[in-house]
Amino acid sequence: MTIEKILELVDSLAPNNCTDEQKLYWYNQCESIVSSKIIHKYRYIETYITAGIIELPEGYNSDDIEAVYVNGKICNSYGVAGFTKRLNEEPVKAGVVLRERFEEAVRTKYEGSISFSGSNIVMHSHPFVSGDTIYIESTVFTGSVKVLGTSGDVLYTSGSFSTGSCVGKAKKLLEKEVNARMPYDRLYIDYIMAQMDYYNKDYEGYNNNMYIFNELLDELVRANKSKAPAMGLKQLIHIW
């Protein structure tokens, strides 16, 4: 399920006066819980160990390291420091598995003059990029289109429009898939509805939705543990 679908279902199941920004904020809260407790994503980099210090990309630190491989074999922190000492402080090539940090979903929006012509749309200083799917509300056109490319203020899209100009709104649709798979993806909906209940002082509704959220979260934890790969493998072959 996508983030956009989650937000749509919240509005259809529990009509509300909360803003899009508030609901997206609560979604990000929920996704950060899922990402930290259950769904871990990783990236592999090749780098060097110099004087026992591992060179990492900007924005990462030692807390993000899941594993370090030298010559295809996993090594602990003592081994990392020892490699460079034995080699007279010469940098040692290493493979590092980093745990990806949670990135918040952000909605980009535009409001102002919009001009349509053929498959092109002009929005002055728009925030959209190639690959975005945007939803437009205007008197000339209302609906979603895919951005195929941009050049300055011009968006080249998958649409076909009558020529015209007006004042309108556009927003990026959040098409990224959520981390929790079916049937556990309902937990996002329950979490957001619980937060809406709490701020509306509906504490019974809050407790009910949080109970369901926690039950689904626990089920997802158990499901992931039962399918977790064996941890006995300690060597990577031909990683360089």
Secondary structure, DSSP 8 states (H G I E B T S, - for coil): -BHHHHHHHHHHHS-----HHHHHHHHHHHHHHHHHHT---EEEEEEEEETTEE---TT--GGGEEEEEETTEEE-HHHHHHHHHHTTT--EEEEEEEE---------EEEEEEEEEEEEEEETT----TT-EEEEESSS--EEEEEEEEETTEEEEEEEEEEEEEEEEEEE----B-SS-TTTTHHHHHHHHHHHHHHTT-HHHHHHHHHHHHHHHHHHHHHHHHT---S---B-SS--
